Amino acid sequence: MSDLLERLRGRGWRMTAQRRVVAEVLDGEHVHLTADEVYTRATARLPEISRATVYNALGELVSLGEVLEVATDDRAKRYDPNAHRPHHHLLCSRCGTIRDVHPTGDPLADLPDSERFGFTVSGVEVTYRGLCPDCTTT
């Protein structure tokens, strides 16, 4: 069973066939699918699943904190099931490929008190931008 499915079962999330398929589609390393990509993959497994059901399930997973919603500039939002392991993202500026990265160090510690403007900072999101190997060669 996938890590996401295990977490959802542990939370008592009602596991309908449709919700299960959405969770299965999101399972894996470096998964950053758009809602439309989740829908396309879900319909391949369960043809009767509706687009609204996929969008509703994604919204619930984000609300539960089990999936991260990743916004990258003007591109469609992506859904990242790696919600419980601190990480940052590496984004290809050309094709939109996203990879999870785990740099060493604490980016929160790199923000001096003088730059916090009185904020109590609770989290950091870092996105590294560049070109992936495929886009570099074209």
C-alpha angles and dihedrals in degrees: 000000000000124000091244093050091049092051092048093049089049089055092050094244108172102252108212119173090257095050091046092054092050090050092047091051090053094050120112147055119304093007111162106156128169118235089255091052090050089050093049093049092043093053089052087061099033111020095190095059112116127225089238091055091052092049091047092049091049090050091051092048090052091047090051090052091238094115128035122224107222118199116197114187112284095341125108116279115266128214119227120192091194090093099135101049115073110239145139132225136251110205129194106224092208109042100017097238111162127202129184114240131189109202119186120250133045115278090195090060089053091065106087119220089246089063096048094076091211094306120144097223115213102174148007131218116195124184119188113203130203142103125303119228092261093053093044091060096048 
